[in-house]
């Protein structure tokens, strides 16, 4: 159990942090229209 607490758990925390950092910073490289938030309005199309 001490191996998990000393090595594996901190490694998992760092990996989750790095994945989140890459996901957030990837928005810098997206085109400006894709980096914008999604529109809130609802489009209703008749079939």
N, C-alpha and C positions, 0 to 999 in steps of 0.2 A: 504493500500500500504506500510505503514511503517513496518508492520509485515513481509511482503515478503522481504523487503530490510534488515531488521535486523536479521531475523532468517532463512528464507528459502533459499535465494540466497547464503549466506555464507556456508550453509549446502550442497547445490548442488555443490559448488566449491570444498569443501573438499572431497565430495564423488567422484567426477570426478578425483581429484588428487589421491585418494587412489586406485581407480580402475586402473588408469594408472600405479601407483607404483607396484601394485600386478602383472599386466600384464608384466611389464618389468622385475621384479625380479623373475618371474616364470621361466625365461630362465636359471637360475642358476641350477634348479633341473632337467632340461631336459637332456637326453643323448647328448653327444657332437655332434653326427651327426645330431640331430634334432635342436640343437641350432645354427647351422651354417646357414649362409644366403642361400637362394635358388640359385641353379645354374642358370647362365645366358644363357647358350647354349640352343638351341632348338633341341629336339629329333624328328626326322621324321621317322615314322615307316610305312612301306608299309603293306597294308592289304592283 
